[in-house]
Amino acid sequence: MADLEIDNSISLRAGIWSSDRSLTADTDILTSALWGRQKADLGDQGKVVLDWQANTQSANRERGGLIREAYWQYYFGDHSLKVGRQIIVWGRADGVNPTDNLSPRNYRFLTPEDGEQRYGNSAVNLSTDTGSGTFSTIWFPEAAASSIPLQPMPGIDYRTRTPHRSQWAVKWDRMFDNFDGSLSYFEGIDPMPVLVPGAISATGAVVEVQAQRARILGADFSMARDATIWRSEAAYSDTPSKGSTDFLHKKPQFRWIGGAEWQILGSATLGMQLTYTHVFDYANPKDMTPGFERSIAIRQLATSAQTSPEQYGYTWRLANRWINDLLSVEFSGVADQTEGSGIARLKTSYAVNDRLSLKGGYDYYYGPIESFFGQLRDNKLLYAQIEYSL
């Protein structure tokens, strides 16, 4: 008989947000949500996991819900087979992960935790443990794209095109006492969509939001030495781009991030990482003839974070805990020095007791409007949330 285990049970949440993450004029948004995660242990037959949420918000009286994960996992010998909707996270760098392209996100969803914006897509995931590491092969019958905030433009009608094609990925993981790393390859749909000019009429124009094909080769590692954790991650992305004058696709690119995390002042941790991106076949869309296609090309490069051929930046995260670890405070951010843009975030959490917790924070975007972070300046917000676990 199956032994039903409840993981994290069910939680009730309510919050208030100074604005949304959809670049609209909505303010003072009230949210409520019901989150659940269940796990059924089937003994020799494996286990079944279900992760879901249902939510409402006062802005436009929106309501929604989502099955984030629903899969069956079975172990046999040195193999693990996982079938169903699942969230697959790749990458060992802190916060920015060039190899993490398997699970889409809803970047407009109001939640204090970035990981809760993720949702799974259907996959068959086979992992094998060997003396040389763990080999994983993943097949997705259908790709899924992330939902992103879209900059309002007069006369523009955004239309999202759903991807309809399969994709696959392979990964080799190797772990030692104080070092672990991986090599990976993904062929399928880049979950981050691009903006493509569509039909023009007397009343306006259409811009298609498309998730397009990509082939991504990646590698990462993390290493603990003394009191320092070193991390690095890199990926090369090949796209259908036809060269420098093609603004209908992302350009091929190479991204790298690397740095360290230290423990300081007792319980505090400080993480710093450098970032670098090289965009191949880059061209400046401002050299195009003024008009609709030029405007969308400029917006597209900002959406794809490909606004210059060489991009340098850094990330940081400073965190500490007090009051017997009941109170946590984290200050983090990502900065693009090439464009002078970035995001800074302050996040706090206090556990009143084993069931009740309070969370609050502030997201601050800055930079030119034609940069990746600068285009999101209207998504600056304050929030507070209360969570009760049943």
FIGULUM-272066 format. One record per atom (N, C-alpha, C, O): x negated, y negated, z negated; residue in one letter. Coordinates in steps of 0.2 Angstrom, whole numbers, plus 2048, in hexadecimal, padded with zeros to 3 digits. Layout:
N
XYZA
...
! end
This chain:
390
7FC806800M
800800800M
7FC7FA800M
7F67FA7FDM
7FE7F5804A
7FA7EF804A
7FA7EB7FEA
7FF7EB7FAA
7F47E87FCD
7F37E47F6D
7F37DD7F8D
7EE7DB7FAD
7F97DA7F7L
7F97D37F9L
7F67CE7F4L
7F77CE7EEL
7F17CA7F7E
7ED7C67F3E
7EF7BF7F6E
7EF7BD7FCE
7F07BA7F1I
7F27B37F3I
7EB7AF7F2I
7E97AE7ECI
7E97AC7F7D
7E37A87F7D
7E57A17F7D
7E879E7FCD
7E479D7F2N
7E57967F1N
7ED7957F1N
7EF78F7F0N
7F179A7F1S
7F879A7F0S
7FB7957F5S
7FA7947FBS
7FF7907F2I
80378B7F5I
8027857F2I
8027847ECI
80077F7F6S
7FF7797F3S
8047747F6S
8067747FCS
80676F7F1L
80A7697F3L
8067637F3L
8027627EFL
80775F7F8R
8037597F9R
8077537FBR
80C7547FFR
80574D7F8A
8097477FAA
8037417FAA
7FF7417F6A
80473D7FFG
7FF738800G
802731803G
807731805G
7FD72C802I
7FF726805I
7F9724809I
7F3724806I
7FA72180FW
7F471F814W
7F5718816W
7FB717818W
7F0714816S
7F170D818S
7F370D820S
7F6708822S
7F0712824S
7F271282BS
7F171982DS
7F071D829S
7F271A834D
7F2721836D
7EB72283AD
7E771D83AD
7EA72883DR
7E4729841R
7E672A848R
7E272D84CR
7EB72684AS
7ED727851S
7EC720855S
7EF71F85AS
7E971B852L
7E8714855L
7EE711856L
7EF70D85BL
7F3712852T
7FA70E852T
7FA70984DT
7F5708849T
7FF70584DA
8006FF848A
804702842A
8056FE83EA
805708841D
80970B83BD
80470A835D
7FE70B835D
807708830T
804706829T
808709823T
80E70B824T
80570A81ED
80870C818D
80C713819D
812713818D
80871881BI
80C71E81DI
80C723817I
807724814I
812726816L
81272B810L
812732814L
815733819L
80F736810T
80E73D813T
81074280ET
80F741808T
813748810S
81474D80BS
81275480FS
813754815S
81075980CA
80E75F80FA
80E76580AA
80E764804A
80F76B80EL
80F77180AL
80A77580EL
80B777814L
80577880AW
80077C80DW
800783809W
801783803W
7FE78880DG
7FE78E80BG
7F979380EG
7F7792814G
7F679780AR
7F279C80DR
7F37A3809R
7F37A3803R
7F47A880DQ
7F67AF80BQ
7F17B480EQ
7EF7B3814Q
7EF7B980AK
7EB7BE80CK
7EE7C580AK
7EF7C6804K
7EF7CA80EA
7F17D080DA
7EC7D580EA
7E97D6813A
7E97D9808D
7E47DE809D
7E87E480BD
7EC7E7807D
7E67E7811L
7E97ED813L
7E57F3812L
7E67F9815L
7E07F380DG
7DC7F880CG
7D77FA812G
7D47F6815G
7D8801814D
7D4803819D
7D6800820D
7D3801825D
7DC7FD820Q
7DE7FA826Q
7DD7F3827Q
7DF7EF82CQ
7D87F0823G
7D67E9823G
7DA7E481FG
7DC7E681AG
7DA7DE822K
7DE7D981EK
7E17D5823K
7DF7D4829K
7E67D1821V
7EA7CC825V
7EA7C6821V
7EB7C581BV
7E87C0825V
7E87B9822V
7ED7B5826V
7ED7B582CV
7F07B1822L
7F57AC824L
7F37A5821L
7F37A581BL
7F27A0825D
7F1799822D
7F5794826D
7F579482CD
7F9790822W
7FE78C826W
7FF785822W
7FD78581CW
802781825Q
80477B822Q
80A778825Q
80B77982BQ
80E774821A
814770824A
814769821A
81276981BA
815764825N
81475D822N
819759825N
81C75A82BN
81A753822T
81E74D824T
81B747823T
81674781ET
81C742827Q
81A73B825Q
81F736827Q
82373782BQ
81E730823S
82472B824S
82372782BS
82972582DS
81D72782EA
81D723834A
821727839A
81F72D83BA
82672483CN
82A727842N
82D72D83FN
830731843N
82D72E839R
831734836R
82E73B839R
83273F83AR
82773B83AE
82474183DE
824747838E
824746832E
82674D83BR
826753838R
82275883CR
822758842R
81E75D838G
81B76283CG
818767838G
819767832G
81676C83BG
813772837G
80E77683CG
80E775842G
80A77A839L
80577E83DL
80378483AL
802784834L
80378A83EI
80079083BI
7F878F83DI
7F678F843I
7F478D838R
7ED78C83AR
7E979283BR
7E5793840R
7EB798837E
7E879E838E
7ED7A4837E
7F17A3833E
7EC7A983BA
7F17AF83AA
7ED7B583EA
7EE7B6844A
7E97B883AY
7E57BE83DY
7E57C4839Y
7E67C4833Y
7E37C983CW
7E17D0839W
7DA7D183AW
7D77D183FW
7D77D3834Q
7D07D5834Q
7CF7DC832Q
7D27DE82DQ
7CA7E0836Y
7C97E7835Y
7C27E8835Y
7BE7E6839Y
7BF7EC830Y
7B87EE82FY
7B87F5831Y
7BB7F982EY
7B37F7835F
7B17FE836F
7AA7FE838F
7A77FB83CF
7A6802833G
79F803834G
79C7FC833G
79D7F882EG
7977FA837D
7947F4837D
7987EE83BD
7957E983DD
79E7F083DH
7A27EB841H
7A77E883DH
7AA7EA838H
7A97E2840S
7AF7DE83DS
7B37DC843S
7B07D8847S
7B97DD843L
7BE7DB849L
7C37D7846L
7C77D8841L
7C47D1849K
7C97CC847K
7CD7CA84DK
7CA7C8852K
7D47CB84CV
7D87CA852V
7DE7C584FV
7E17C684AV
7DF7C0853G
7E47BB852G
7E27B4852G
7DC7B2854G
7E67B084FR
7E47A884FR
7DF7A7849R
7E17A9843R
7DA7A584BQ
7D47A4846Q
7D079D847Q
7CF79B84DQ
7CE79B841I
7CA795842I
7C2797841I
7C079A83DI
7BF796847I
7B8798847I
7B3792847I
7B478D84BI
7AF791842V
7AB78B841V
7A378D842V
7A179283FV
7A078A846W
79978B848W
795785846W
79877F846W
78F786844G
78A780843G
78878083CG
78C781837G
78177E83BR
77F77E834R
77D777832R
77B77682CR
77D772836A
77B76B835A
781769830A
78676C830A
78076382DD
785760828D
78975B82CD
78775582DD
78F75D82DG
794759830G
795758837G
79A75783AG
78F75783BV
78F756842V
78C75D845V
78775E843V
790760849N
78E76784BN
78F768853N
795769855N
78A767857P
78A76885EP
78C76F860P
78F76F866P
78B77485CT
78D77B85FT
79577C85DT
79778285FT
798778859D
79F77A856D
7A477885CD
7A777285CD
7A677C860N
7AA77B865N
7B0780866N
7B378086BN
7B1784861L
7B578A862L
7BC78885FL
7C178B862L
7BD78485AS
7C4783857S
7C577C858S
7C2777857S
7CB77A85BP
7CE77385CP
7CF770855P
7D0773850P
7D0769856R
7D2765850R
7D8761852R
7D975F858R
7DC75F84DN
7E075984EN
7DD75384AN
7DE752844N
7DA74F84EY
7D674984BY
7DB744849Y
7D973F845Y
7E174484AR
7E673F848R
7EA741842R
7EE73D83FR
7E974783FF
7EC74A83AF
7EA747833F
7E4746832F
7EE74482FL
7EC741829L
7EB746823L
7F0749820L
7E5747822T
7E374B81CT
7DC74981AT
7D874681ET
7DA749813P
7D4747811P
7CE74B813P
7C8749813P
7CF752815E
7CA756816E
7CA75881EE
7CF759821E
7C4756821D
7C3757828D
7C475F82AD
7C776082FD
7C3763826G
7C476A828G
7CB76C829G
7CD77182CG
7CF768825E
7D776A826E
7DA76782CE
7DF76882EE
7D6763830Q
7D8761837Q
7D776783CQ
7DA767841Q
7D376C83AR
7D277283FR
7D877683FR
7DC77783AR
7D977A844Y
7DE77F845Y
7DB78484AY
7D778384EY
7DD78B849G
7DB79084DG
7DE791853G
7E378E855G
7DB795858N
7DE79785EN
7DD79F85EN
7D87A185BN
7E17A2862S
7E17A9863S
7DA7AC865S
7D87A986AS
7D87B1862A
7D17B4864A
7D07BB862A
7D47BD85DA
7CC7BE865V
7C97C5863V
7C27C4862V
7BE7C2866V
7C07C585BN
7BA7C4859N
7B77CA856N
7B97CD851N
7B17CD859L
7AE7D3857L
7A77D1855L
7A37CE859L
7A57D384FS
79F7D284CS
79B7D884AS
79F7DD848S
7957D984BT
7917DF84AT
78B7DD846T
7877D9848T
78A7E0840D
7847DF83CD
77F7E483ED
7807EA83ED
7797E2840T
7737E6841T
76D7E483DT
76D7DF83AT
7687E883EG
7627E683AG
75E7E083DG
75A7DD83AG
7617DE843S
75E7D8846S
7637D2845S
7627CC849S
7687D2841G
76D7CD840G
7747CF842G
7757D5843G
7787CA842T
77F7CB844T
7817C884BT
77F7C284CT
7847CC84FF
7867CB856F
78D7CA856F
7917CE854F
78F7C4859S
7977C3859S
7997C2860S
7957BE864S
79E7C5862T
7A17C3869T
7A87C1868T
7AC7C5865T
7AA7BC86BI
7B17B986AI
7B47B8871I
7B17B5875I
7BA7BA872W
7BE7B9878W
7C47B5876W
7C87B7871W
7C67B0879F
7CC7AC878F
7D07AD87FF
7CE7AB884F
7D67AF87EP
7DB7B0884P
7DD7A9887P
7DE7A988DP
7DD7A4883E
7DF79E885E
7DB798881E
7DB79987BE
7D9793884A
7D578E880A
7DA78987DA
7E078987FA
7D7785879A
7DB780875A
7D7779875A
7D177A874A
7DB774875A
7D776D875A
7D976986FA
7DE76A86CA
7D476586DS
7D6761867S
7DA75B869S
7DB75986FS
7DE759864S
7E2753864S
7DE74D862S
7DC74D85CS
7DE748866I
7D9742864I
7DE73C864I
7E373B868I
7DC736861P
7DF730861P
7DD72D868P
7D872D86AP
7E272986BL
7E1726871L
7E271F871L
7E771D86EL
7DE71B873Q
7DE714873Q
7E4711877Q
7E471387DQ
7E870E875P
7EE70B879P
7EB70687EP
7E770287CP
7EE707884M
7EC70388AM
7F270088DM
7F670588FM
7F36FA88FP
7F96F8892P
7FA6FB899P
7F66FC89DP
8016FE89AG
8027018A0G
8007088A1G
80070B8A6G
7FD70B89CI
7FA71289CI
7FE717899I
800716893I
7FF71C89CD
803722899D
7FE728899D
7FC72B89ED
7FD72A893Y
7F8730892Y
7FC736892Y
80273788FY
7FA73B896R
7FD741897R
7F8747895R
7F3747899R
7F974B890T
7F575088ET
7F6756892T
7FB759893T
7F0759895R
7F175F899R
7EE765895R
7E8765892R
7F276A894T
7F0770890T
7EC774894T
7EE776899T
7E6776891P
7E277B895P
7E5782895P
7E8784890P
7E478589BH
7E778C89CH
7E279189FH
7E27928A5H
7DD79389BR
7D879789DR
7D479A897R
7D4798891R
7D27A0898S
7CE7A4893S
7C77A1891S
7C579D896S
7C47A388CQ
7BD7A188AQ
7BA7A6886Q
7BE7AA883Q
7B37A6885W
7B07AB881W
7AA7A887EW
7A77A2881W
7A77AB879A
7A17A9876A
79D7AE873A
7A07B3871A
7977AE872V
7937B386FV
78E7AF86AV
78C7A986BV
78C7B3865K
7887AF860K
7837B585CK
7867BA85BK
77D7B385BW
7797B7857W
7767B4851W
7747AE852W
7787B684BD
7767B3845D
7717B8841D
7717BE842D
76C7B483ER
7667B883BR
7657B4834R
7647AE834R
7657B882FM
7647B5828M
75E7B9825M
75D7BF825M
75B7B4821F
7557B781DF
7567B4816F
75B7B1814F
7517B5811D
7527B380AD
7537AB80AD
7587A9806D
7507A780DN
7517A080DN
75179C814N
750796814N
7537A0819F
75479E820F
7597A1823F
75A7A8823F
75D79E827D
7627A182BD
76379D831D
763797831D
7657A0837G
76579C83DG
7697A0842G
76B7A6841G
76B79D848S
76F7A184DS
76D79E854S
76B798855S
76F7A2859L
76F7A0860L
7767A1862L
7797A6860L
77979D866S
78079E869S
78179B870S
77D797872S
78679E873Y
78879C87AY
79079C87AY
7937A1878Y
79379787DF
79A79687EF
79B794885F
798790888F
7A0797888E
7A379688FE
7AA79588EE
7AE79A88DE
7AD78F890G
7B478E88FG
7B6787890G
7B3784894G
7BA78588CI
7BD77E88CI
7BA77A886I
7BB77C880I
7B7774887D
7B5770882D
7BB76D87FD
7BF76A882D
7BC76E878P
7C276C875P
7C3765875P
7C9762874P
7BE761876M
7BE759876M
7C075787DM
7BC758881M
7C675587EP
7C9753885P
7C574D887P
7C2749884P
7C674C88EV
7C4746891V
7CA742894V
7CF745895V
7C973C897L
7CE73889AL
7CD7388A1L
7C77368A3L
7D27398A5V
7D173A8ACV
7D77358AFV
7DD7368AEV
7D57308B4P
7DA72C8B7P
7DF7308BBP
7DD7358BFP
7E572F8BBG
7EB7328BEG
7EE72E8C3G
7EB7298C6G
7F472F8C4A
7F872B8C9A
7F97248C7A
7FA7238C1A
7FA71F8CCI
7FB7188CAI
8027178CEI
8037188D4I
8067138CAS
80D7118CDS
80E70A8CBS
80A7068C8S
8137078CEA
8157008CCA
8166FE8C5A
8156F98C3A
8187048C1T
8197038BAT
8137048B5T
8147038AFT
80E7078B8G
8087098B4G
80470E8B7G
8057108BDG
8007118B3A
7FC7178B5A
7FC71C8B0A
7FD71B8AAA
7FA7228B3V
7F97288AEV
7F272A8ADV
7EE7298B2V
7F072B8A7V
7EA72E8A5V
7EB7358A2V
7EE73689DV
7E773A8A5E
7E87418A3E
7E374289EE
7DD74089EE
7E5745898V
7E0747893V
7DF74E894V
7E3753892V
7D9750896Q
7D7757898Q
7D1759894Q
7CC756893Q
7D2760892A
7CD76388FA
7C9768895A
7CD76C898A
7C3766896Q
7C076989CQ
7BB76F89AQ
7B9770895Q
7B97728A0R
7B477889FR
7AD77689CR
7AB77089ER
7AA77A899A
7A3779896A
7A077F895A
7A3784893A
79977F896R
795785894R
79078288FR
78C77D890R
790784889I
78C781883I
787787880I
78978C87EI
780785880L
77B78987DL
779786877L
777780877L
779789871G
77778686BG
77378A867G
772790868G
770787862A
76C78A85DA
76C786856A
76D780857A
76B789851D
76B78684AD
767789845D
76678F846D
765786840F
76278983AF
763785834F
76477F834F
76278982ES
762785828S
75C789824S
75C78F824S
75978581FM
75378881CM
753785815M
75377E814M
752788810A
752786809A
74A786807A
74778C807A
747781805R
740781803R
74077C7FDR
7417767FDR
73D77F7F7D
73D77B7F1D
7447797EFD
74977D7EFD
7457727EEA
74C7707EDA
74F76C7F3A
7547687F2A
74D76E7F9T
74F76B7FFT
752770804T
750775804T
75876E807I
75B77280CI
75A76E813I
75C769813I
757772817W
75576F81EW
75A772823W
75C778823W
75D76E827R
76277082CR
76176D833R
75E767833R
762771838S
76176E83FS
766772844S
768778842S
76876E849E
76D77184DE
76C76E854E
76C768854E
76D77285AA
76C76F860A
771772865A
772778864A
77376F86AA
777772870A
77676E876A
776768876A
77677287BY
776770882Y
77D771885Y
77F777885Y
78076C888S
78776D88BS
78776C892S
784767895S
789771896D
78977089ED
79176F89FD
79577389DD
79276B8A4T
7997698A5T
79A7698ADT
7957698B1T
7A07688B0P
7A17688B7P
79F7618BAP
7A17608C0P
79C75D8B7S
79A7568BAS
7967578C0S
79275B8C1S
7987538C5K
7957538CCK
78F74E8CCK
78D74D8D2K
78D74B8C7G
7887468C7G
78973F8C4G
78F73F8C0G
78573B8C5S
7867348C1S
78C7308C3S
78E72D8BFS
78E7318C9T
79472D8CBT
79B7318C9T
7A072E8CBT
79B7368C6D
7A173A8C4D
7A37388BDD
79F73A8B8D
7A87348BDF
7AB7328B6F
7B17368B4F
7B57348B0F
7B273B8B8L
7B87408B7L
7B77458B2L
7BB7498B0L
7B07468B0H
7AE74C8ACH
7A97498A7H
7A67448A8H
7A874C8A1K
7A374B89DK
79C74D8A1K
79C7518A5K
79774989FK
79074B8A2K
78D75089EK
78F751898K
7897548A1P
78575989DP
781755897P
77F74F899P
780758892Q
77C75588CQ
77875A888Q
77A75F887Q
773757884F
77075A87FF
771757879F
76F751878F
77375A873R
77475786DR
77075B868R
76F761868R
76D757863W
76975A85EW
76A756857W
76B750857W
76A759852I
76B75684BI
76775A846I
766761847I
763757842G
75F75A83DG
75D756837G
75D750838G
75C759831G
75B75582BG
75A75A825G
759760826G
75B75681FA
75A75A819A
75F758814A
762752815A
76075C80FE
76475A809E
76075B803E
75D760802E
7607567FEW
75D7577F8W
7617567F2W
7677537F3W
75F7597EDQ
7637587E6Q
75F7527E3Q
7597537E1Q
76374D7E1I
7607477DDI
7647457D7I
7697477D6I
7607427D3L
76473F7CDL
7687457C9L
76E7437C7L
76574B7C8G
7697507C5G
76E7547CAG
76C7587CDG
7747527CAS
7797567CDS
77B7537D4S
77E7567D8S
77874D7D6A
77A7497DCA
77674D7E2A
7707507E1A
77974C7E8T
77574F7EET
7757497F3T
77A7457F4T
7707497F7L
76F7447FCL
76D748803L
76874B803L
771747808G
76F74A80EG
76E745814G
772740814G
769746818M
76774181DM
766745823M
76274A823M
768743829Q
76774682FQ
766741835Q
76973C835Q
762743839L
76173F83FL
765742845L
766748845L
76773E84AT
76B74184FT
76873E856T
766738856T
76974285BY
766740862Y
76A743867Y
76C749867Y
76C73F86CT
770742872T
76D73F878T
76C739879T
76C74487DH
76A742884H
76F743889H
771749889H
77273F88CV
777740891V
774740898V
77173B89AV
77574589CF
7727468A2F
7767438A8F
77C7428A7F
7737408ADD
77773D8B2D
77B7378B0D
7807368B3D
7787338ABY
77C72E8A9Y
77D7288AEY
7787278B1Y
7837258AEA
78371F8B2A
78871A8AEA
78C71C8AAA
7877148AFN
78B70F8ABN
79270D8AFN
79170B8B5N
79770F8ACP
79E70E8B0P
79F7068B1P
7A37058B5P
79C7028ADK
79D6FB8AFK
79A6F88B5K
79C6F38B8K
7966FD8B9D
7946FB8BFD
7996FD8C5D
7986FB8CAD
79E7008C3M
7A47028C7M
7A86FB8C9M
7A76F68C6M
7AB6FC8CFT
7B06F68D1T
7B56F58CBT
7B86FA8C9T
7B76EF8C9P
7BC6EE8C4P
7C26F18C6P
7C46F18CCP
7C66F48C1G
7CC6F78C3G
7CE6FD8BEG
7CB6FE8B9G
7D37008C0F
7D67068BBF
7D170B8BAF
7D070D8B4F
7CE70E8BFE
7C97138BEE
7C37118BAE
7C07158B6E
7C170B8BBR
7BB7088B7R
7BD7088B0R
7B970A8ABR
7C37058AES
7C57058A7S
7C670C8A4S
7C470C89ES
7C87118A7I
7C97178A4I
7C271A8A4I
7C171E89FI
7BD7198A8A
7B771C8A8A
7B37198A2A
7B071D89EA
7B47138A0I
7B171089AI
7B4713894I
7B071588FI
7BA714894R
7BE71788ER
7BC71E88ER
7BB721888R
7BB722893Q
7B9729893Q
7B272A890Q
7B172F88CQ
7AD726892L
7A772788FL
7A7725887L
7A3729884L
7AB721885A
7AB72087EA
7AF72687BA
7AC728875A
7B472987ET
7B772E87BT
7B273487AT
7B3738876T
7AE73587FS
7A973B880S
7A373987CS
79E73E87CS
7A2733879A
79C731876A
79673287BA
791735879A
79772F881Q
791730886Q
790729889Q
79072888FQ
790724884T
79071D886T
78971A888T
78871588BT
78471E887S
77D71D889S
77972388AS
77B728888S
77472388EP
770729890P
76C72C88AP
76B73288AP
76A728886E
76672A880E
76A72787AE
76B721879E
76B72B875Q
76F72986FQ
76B72B869Q
76A731868Q
76A727864Y
76772885EY
76B726858Y
76E721858Y
76B72A853G
76F72884DG
76D72C847G
767730847G
77172C842Y
77073083CY
776731838Y
77B72E839Y
776736833T
77C73782FT
779737828T
773738826T
77E736823W
77C73681CW
782739818W
78773881AW
78073B812R
78573E80DR
78273D806R
77D741805R
785739802L
7837397FBL
78973B7F7L
78E7387F7L
7887407F3A
78E7437EFA
78B7447E8A
7867467E6A
7907447E3N
78F7457DCN
7957477D9N
79B7467DBN
79474B7D3R
79A74D7CFR
79974B7C7R
79374A7C5R
79E7497C4W
79E7477BDW
7A474B7B9W
7A874E7BCW
7A47497B3I
7A974C7AEI
7AA7547AFI
7AF7567B1I
7A47577AEN
7A575E7AFN
7A77617B6N
7AB7657B6N
7A575D7BBD
7A775E7C2D
7AE75D7C4D
7B075F7C9D
7B275A7BFL
7B97587C1L
7B97537C6L
7BE7527CAL
7B574E7C5L
7B57487CAL
7AF7497CFL
7A97497CDL
7B17487D5S
7AC7487DBS
7AC7427DFS
7B27407E0S
7A773F7E1V
7A77397E5V
7A273B7EBV
79C73D7EAV
7A47397F1E
79F73A7F7E
79F7347FBE
7A57317FDE
7997327FDF
79972C802F
79572F808F
78F731807F
79872F80ES
795732814S
79672E81AS
79A72981AS
79272F81FG
79372C825G
78F72E82BG
78B73282AG
79172C831V
78D72D837V
78C72683BV
79172283BV
78672583DA
78471F840A
781720847A
77C724847A
78371C84CD
78071D852D
77C716853D
77F711854D
776716852Q
771710853Q
77170E85AQ
77070785AQ
77271285FT
77270F866T
77770A867T
77670586AT
77D70C865E
783708866E
785703860E
7896FE861E
78270485AG
783700855G
78A702852G
78E6FD850G
78C708852S
79370A850S
79271084BS
78D71384AS
798711848G
798717843G
79E71783FG
7A3714840G
79E71C83AI
7A371D835I
7A071E82EI
79B72182EI
7A371A829A
7A171B822A
7A771D81EA
7AC71B81FA
7A672281AR
7AC725816R
7AA72680FR
7A572880DR
7AF72480BL
7AF725804L
7B472A802L
7BA728804L
7B372F7FEK
7B87347FCK
7B77367F5K
7B17377F3K
7BC7367F1T
7BC7387EAT
7C273D7E9T
7C773E7ECT
7C07417E4S
7C57467E2S
7C47477DAS
7BF7487D8S
7CA7487D7Y
7CA7497D0Y
7CF74F7CEY
7D574E7D0Y
7CD7547CBA
7D17597C9A
7D47587C2A
7D07587BDA
7DA7567C2V
7DD7557BBV
7DE75B7B7V
7DD75B7B1V
7E07617BAN
7DF7677B7N
7DF76D7BCN
7DD76B7C2N
7E07737BBD
7DF7787C0D
7E37787C6D
7E277B7CBD
7E97747C5R
7EE7747CAR
7EF76D7CER
7F076D7D4R
7ED7687CAL
7EF7617CCL
7E875E7CEL
7E375E7CAL
7E875B7D4S
7E27577D6S
7E47517D9S
7E97507DDS
7E074B7D9L
7E17457DCL
7DB7447E1L
7D57457DFL
7DC7417E7K
7D773F7ECK
7D87387EEK
7DE7367EFK
7D37357F0G
7D372F7F3G
7CD72D7F8G
7C87317F7G
7CE7287FCG
7C8727800G
7C9721805G
7CF71E805G
7C4720809Y
7C471A80DY
7C071C814Y
7BA71E813Y
7C371B81AD
7BF71C820D
7BE716823D
7C3712824D
7B8714825Y
7B670E828Y
7B370F82FY
7AD71282FY
7B670D834Y
7B370E83BY
7B070783DY
7B370283BY
7AA707840Y
7A8700843Y
7A4701849Y
7A270784BY
7A36FC84DG
79F6FC853G
7A36F9859G
7A96F7858G
7A06F885FP
7A36F5865P
7A96FA867P
7A9700866P
7AE6F686AI
7B46FA86BI
7B36FF871I
7B7704872I
7AD6FF875E
7AC70387AE
7A7709878E
7A470C87CE
7A670A871S
7A270F86ES
7A771486BS
7AD71386AS
7A471A86AF
7A8720867F
7AB71E861F
7B171F860F
7A771B85CF
7AA71A855F
7AE713856F
7B3712853F
7AC70E85AG
7AF70885AG
7B670885DG
7BA70485BG
7B770D861Q
7BE70D864Q
7C370F85FQ
7C970F860Q
7C1712859L
7C5714854L
7C670F84EL
7C8711849L
7C470984FR
7C470484AR
7CB703847R
7CB702841R
7D070484BD
7D7703848D
7D9709843D
7DE709840D
7D470E843N
7D671483FN
7D3713838N
7D2718834N
7D070D836K
7CE70C82FK
7D470D82BK
7D970B82CK
7D2710825L
7D8712820L
7D6713819L
7D0716818L
7DA712815L
7DA71480EL
7DF71980DL
7E5719810L
7DE71E808Y
7E3723807Y
7E27257FFY
7DD7257FCY
7E87287FDA
7E872B7F6A
7ED7317F7A
7F27317FAA
7EB7377F4Q
7EF73D7F5Q
7EF7417EEQ
7EA7417EAQ
7F57447ECI
7F57487E7I
7F774F7E9I
7FB7507EEI
7F47547E6E
7F575B7E8E
7F675F7E2E
7F375F7DDE
7FB7647E3Y
7FD7687DDY
7FD76F7E0Y
8017717E4Y
7F97747DDS
7F977B7DFS
7FE77F7DBS
7FE77E7D5S
8037827DEL
8087867DBL
80578D7D8L
8097917D5L
! end
